Amino acid sequence: MDSQPQEPSPQKPAEGDGPLAGYRVLDLSVNVLGPVATQILGDMGADVIKIESPDGDYTRQVGPSRNPKMGALFLNANRNKRSVVLDLKKPDARVALLDLVRSTDVLVHSMRPGAAERLGVDYEAIRAVNPGIIHASASGFRLDSERRDWPAFDDVIQGASGVAGLMARASGEPRYYPTVIADKLCGYILASSIAMAFVWRERTGHGQQVNVPMMDAMVNFNLIEHLCGATLDRPDLGMGYSRVFSPHRRPYPTQDGHICVMAAMDNQWLRLFDAIGRPELRDDPRFATAALRTDHIDALYGILAEAIAGNTTAEWRRRFDAADVPNGPANSLEDLLVDPYLVQTGYFERHEHPTEGALVTPRIPVQFSHSPGRVRRLPPRLGEHTEEVLSEIRPPRADT
């Protein structure tokens, strides 16, 4: 069967279609990581079919809602999808799923490997039905490791990967970032990895298995700037990028609020020293180079904090803009809704959902000049498209 790989399914897209228009994705994932990945694929034009249990994705119950099982968290990670209810523990549902697999380009799940095998949706089982498929998953740990079936959620991975430990070094105790950073980041990695697998299939005609181990992905993310001395096989030289651990590295208090300001290159620091009225710091040997500034970062940031406390946010914004020093507001979540840039660019889109009423959704953040993504479908009700999708099942190819 492997000698007859599935041919790429989509036809040449029309101008203005998303780059993944014509591809079909079966989404068996739940919670945040997998749905974030498949929403990206849907935003880019793919036909994403969300396979749900009769109870639905757990996130349907999270956050405010107007109707049961249409919670805010679900709404924010499941646009551009069709919902099909299949109880995969039942034989007839399993048959329907495999029928869909035959005409599918990608299957995505976020189960532990053992659970996927018990349900018969692991890579070997799925490629036996469709050898050209891209079988994509995210797990806590590598599929070839002893931890392959360890349970893993965002908090667990933040701790194991050292991400929560960064907070201990910065503030004295380990803490989780106040966002599900591991789930969301790994979702983005999974979506981009699927796109790369599409390129491979276009070149070779062959599908493959794609897996994102959350632990590996987050350790990689964590250590880009923090591996430091261990990069040279010399952990005794120190690990951790000292600049980001300074107690003064935070939005600076002003007379009436806070401001964020950041200089990196030598010429930016020289302009910043002038802007805060401390031109003599230009000649301070502690701050002459990037390496020296890093060695004396607490002193440098302390000077900056003391100076900024003496004026208003608006005045500092004016001075820093005039000096071409990167700066910006310290927005709250509520501030984002009225941020001048986001308002001017129309970032928040408003839609009328047929059952949920007025919805606000963040705009697709990536710009394509010829194949832009767009919101084609609002988040589906549980099982909304079951009959529609099952009626589209294509007969199996004669050569498979």
PAZA-521760 format. One line per 4 residues: for each residue x, y, z of C-alpha. Coordinates in steps of 0.001 Angstrom, whole numbers, plus 500000, padded with zeros to 6 digits. Layout:
// PAZA-521760
X:Y:Z | ...
END
This chain:
// PAZA-521760
500000:500000:500000 | 502914:502394:500701 | 503843:502218:497026 | 500653:504112:496174
500895:507377:498102 | 497932:509703:498013 | 498262:512446:495451 | 498052:515961:496838
494353:516715:497030 | 493913:520409:496348 | 493613:522002:492955 | 495544:525150:492128
494071:527793:494436 | 492445:530917:493072 | 493874:534369:493707 | 492798:535453:497169
492336:531957:498576 | 494275:531080:501700 | 497522:529178:501055 | 495966:525932:502373
492701:526190:500430 | 491583:522766:499236 | 493359:520750:501919 | 491258:518756:504383
492218:518401:508048 | 490652:516010:510559 | 491045:517542:514005 | 490724:515047:516861
492392:517369:519363 | 490885:519026:522424 | 491703:521788:524913 | 494177:524417:523633
497303:523127:521874 | 495737:521121:519055 | 492807:523477:518452 | 495189:526458:518214
497196:524588:515565 | 494165:523548:513539 | 492602:527000:513777 | 495735:528382:512139
495336:525827:509345 | 491663:526766:509012 | 492472:530480:508951 | 494823:529757:506068
492038:528118:504050 | 492047:524442:505037 | 488741:522626:505517 | 489085:521665:509186
486676:519028:510452 | 486631:518931:514235 | 485769:515433:515447 | 484205:515674:518917
482853:513203:521445 | 479179:513493:522351 | 480252:515638:525324 | 482275:517954:523126
485644:519626:523639 | 486176:520482:527313 | 486905:524127:526462 | 483281:524535:525368
482602:524847:529100 | 485293:527428:529882 | 484600:531150:530085 | 481465:533231:529732
478878:532087:527200 | 475404:532870:525938 | 474523:529238:525348 | 475740:525935:526854
478953:524495:525401 | 479870:527702:523588 | 482305:529173:526112 | 484689:532005:525309
487824:529845:525330 | 486313:527490:522761 | 485205:530428:520611 | 488751:531802:520539
490404:528593:519285 | 487857:527001:516955 | 486805:529310:514157 | 487045:528098:510554
486064:524552:511566 | 483131:522204:511105 | 482001:520136:514096 | 481198:516444:513718
480170:514286:516665 | 481564:510740:516584 | 481848:508451:519575 | 485049:506726:518504
484521:503973:521067 | 481688:502689:518876 | 482412:500571:515760 | 480177:502524:513373
481820:505798:514359 | 485247:504249:513819 | 484161:503164:510308 | 482938:506684:509533
486224:508176:510735 | 488282:505861:508530 | 486030:506713:505589 | 486858:510363:506177
490556:509535:506536 | 490661:508235:502969 | 490027:511704:501568 | 491962:513635:504193
495326:515346:503940 | 496081:515752:507645 | 494935:514102:510859 | 495740:515967:514069
495355:514664:517601 | 496657:515538:521064 | 496167:512162:522777 | 498824:510235:524592
500347:507691:522178 | 498876:504720:524011 | 495379:506205:523903 | 495713:506868:520178
496743:503256:519629 | 493790:501933:521627 | 491398:504030:519547 | 493107:503004:516327
494113:506508:515278 | 497878:506091:515653 | 500098:506647:512626 | 500419:503016:511576
496656:502460:511692 | 495853:505634:509801 | 498472:505299:507089 | 497225:501776:506407
494063:503473:505179 | 495708:506519:503573 | 499483:506207:503043 | 499779:509792:501835
498360:511337:504966 | 500239:513703:507281 | 499656:512358:510787 | 500366:515156:513263
500294:515090:517033 | 501608:516778:520144 | 502575:514815:523213 | 504254:515683:526470
507422:513792:525613 | 509068:512070:522636 | 507302:509086:521146 | 510481:506986:521442
511089:507789:525128 | 510156:506042:528338 | 507914:508997:529130 | 505871:508685:525926
502622:508135:527838 | 503204:510468:530753 | 500329:512950:531081 | 501315:516515:530338
499460:519785:530534 | 500716:523337:530249 | 501552:523778:533948 | 503436:520473:534054
505549:521378:531027 | 506196:524931:532240 | 507698:523387:535360 | 509640:520538:533764
511122:522701:530998 | 512526:525271:533406 | 510139:528002:532311 | 508513:528299:535747
511992:528194:537257 | 512882:531401:535449 | 510369:533127:537670 | 512162:531770:540744
515399:533321:539590 | 513657:536606:538857 | 511296:536851:541822 | 512350:534296:544414
509833:531526:543832 | 508852:529386:540848 | 505669:530550:539181 | 503805:529813:535993
503578:532478:533338 | 500022:533853:533549 | 499169:532428:530155 | 499161:528887:528786
502408:529599:526990 | 503431:525961:526427 | 500100:524998:524890 | 499920:528018:522617
503554:528031:521517 | 503532:524283:520803 | 500305:524778:518858 | 502072:527276:516631
505012:524899:516220 | 502655:522061:515305 | 500882:524171:512681 | 504148:525285:511071
505485:521713:511129 | 502378:520505:509315 | 502935:523171:506663 | 506513:521911:506215
505200:518373:505838 | 502934:519677:503065 | 506018:520944:501247 | 507671:517530:501608
504578:515788:500271 | 504334:518146:497310 | 507948:517279:496441 | 507848:513532:497039
504203:512462:497075 | 504689:510869:500487 | 503005:511598:503771 | 504683:511214:507136
504289:511369:510893 | 504875:514707:512631 | 505116:514941:516418 | 505831:517912:518674
507019:516797:522141 | 506059:519686:524394 | 508967:519157:526773 | 511561:519320:523995
509904:522293:522336 | 509734:524327:525527 | 513282:523504:526649 | 514454:524662:523218
512384:527839:523556 | 513686:528443:527067 | 517384:527989:526361 | 517859:530185:523283
519201:532997:525465 | 519644:531054:528716 | 521997:528207:527725 | 524825:530769:527888
528025:529169:529235 | 526701:525656:528708 | 526666:526476:524983 | 530455:526194:525180
530207:523047:527346 | 531108:525290:530281 | 528051:525553:532559 | 530468:526791:535228
530583:530030:533224 | 526957:530525:534136 | 523553:529840:532678 | 520865:532435:532236
520891:535755:530366 | 521489:538157:533244 | 519798:541177:531653 | 516347:539658:531858
516705:538817:535554 | 517361:542378:536699 | 514759:543459:539274 | 514494:546732:537338
513547:544994:534087 | 509869:545800:534205 | 507597:548579:533006 | 509017:551714:534587
506788:553720:536948 | 506218:557307:535843 | 504483:560117:537702 | 501099:558919:536450
501489:555352:535184 | 504054:553128:533530 | 506095:553009:530341 | 508103:550316:528579
511433:551354:527088 | 514243:549271:525644 | 517634:550148:524220 | 519899:547456:522828
522481:548828:520425 | 525167:551326:521396 | 523624:554228:519480 | 520225:553606:521091
521752:553820:524553 | 523526:557067:523672 | 520217:558593:522529 | 518480:557237:525629
521061:558811:527943 | 520425:562161:526266 | 516642:561742:526428 | 516655:561171:530204
518943:564170:530734 | 522020:562129:531668 | 524457:562750:528781 | 527413:562134:531108
526539:558430:531056 | 527816:558339:527489 | 531330:558330:528957 | 530675:555994:531869
533033:553011:531374 | 530466:550647:532931 | 528150:551178:529991 | 530546:551468:527056
529782:548117:525394 | 527010:545522:525348 | 529074:543144:527476 | 529833:545829:530071
526209:546949:530172 | 525197:543341:530844 | 527749:543112:533673 | 526315:546273:535252
522708:545855:534210 | 521202:546371:537653 | 522981:549712:538034 | 522049:550786:534512
518393:549875:534819 | 518297:551424:538298 | 519488:554763:536897 | 516863:554548:534170
514092:553734:536650 | 515048:556661:538891 | 515046:559108:535991 | 511748:557937:534497
509959:558255:537834 | 510359:562031:537574 | 508007:562728:534674 | 504692:561730:533145
504117:558858:530743 | 503051:561193:527943 | 506174:563325:528325 | 508441:560285:528224
506622:558941:525173 | 507219:562279:523467 | 510911:562400:524394 | 511660:558801:523501
509827:559057:520186 | 511799:562188:519352 | 515046:560361:520202 | 514020:557261:518217
514248:555080:521320 | 511926:552040:521310 | 509114:552597:523814 | 505478:551839:524345
502614:551586:526803 | 502174:548970:529514 | 498710:547925:528392 | 496283:545992:530544
494025:543402:528930 | 491242:545993:528893 | 493548:548587:527309 | 494030:546330:524291
490417:546879:523234 | 491045:550622:522838 | 494750:550629:521929 | 495104:553274:519179
497161:551027:516892 | 494763:548090:517188 | 491763:550374:516671 | 493320:552110:513660
494220:548830:511974 | 490868:547194:512720 | 492469:544378:514667 | 489328:543319:516489
486751:542040:514024 | 483071:541887:514865 | 480867:539108:513581 | 477265:538069:514082
477037:534399:515014 | 473703:532765:514083 | 473178:531458:517637 | 475732:533248:519831
475050:536789:518672 | 477763:539426:518510 | 481286:538017:518649 | 484606:539845:518725
487589:537974:517329 | 491258:538938:516919 | 492240:539396:513313 | 494400:536759:511636
497892:538107:512445 | 499796:537016:509314 | 499654:539028:506082 | 499911:537398:502650
499954:539594:499557 | 498215:537043:497295 | 496741:534332:499531 | 495397:535931:502710
493640:533947:505385 | 490169:534976:506472 | 487378:534044:508840 | 485137:531865:506674
483287:530067:509440 | 482443:531157:512943 | 482995:528623:515771 | 480593:525700:515337
477924:524391:517654 | 478562:520870:518889 | 477820:518464:516046 | 476552:521253:513799
478044:519704:510662 | 477776:515979:511386 | 475242:515181:508665 | 476832:517590:506192
480320:516118:506521 | 479297:512456:506611 | 477315:513006:503398 | 480573:514115:501752
482395:510838:502371 | 484011:509775:499126 | 484211:506157:498004 | 487653:504583:498451
490048:504794:495504 | 490164:501683:493358 | 494000:501522:493478 | 494193:501326:497283
END
